[in-house]
Amino acid sequence: MKIDDPIPNLSGITGPSPVQRIGPVFDLFAAYGASPVQGPDQAEVSVMGLEIQRLTEQVKKLPDIREAKVQAIESRLEAGTYHAPVADIAEAMFRLSELDRDEA
């Protein structure tokens, strides 16, 4: 049994083929006396989009661990001068118990 390849040989195609501006959609343009947009497609990034890109790059450059902050807390722990607020510890314990319950 012979099975023909449903995809034609595309090796001879080089570059995009021109868009044919025919069909019912283009008939609507003619009916209203308008013409379809000519030329290549274009896109522009908004000012906000550029700002988001800039900030994203800055965030990517930040270290995962802030060594100075870690060392400061380690020094205070070793000296016995670091005391975590009880409310913060209770909050952390509560949140961890919620996570454990969600995973079960």
Secondary structure, DSSP 8 states (H G I E B T S, - for coil): -----SS---TT--S-------SHHHHHHHHTT-----S-------HHHHHHHHHHHHHHHS-SS-HHHHHHHHHHHHHT-----HHHHHHHHHHHHHHHHHH-
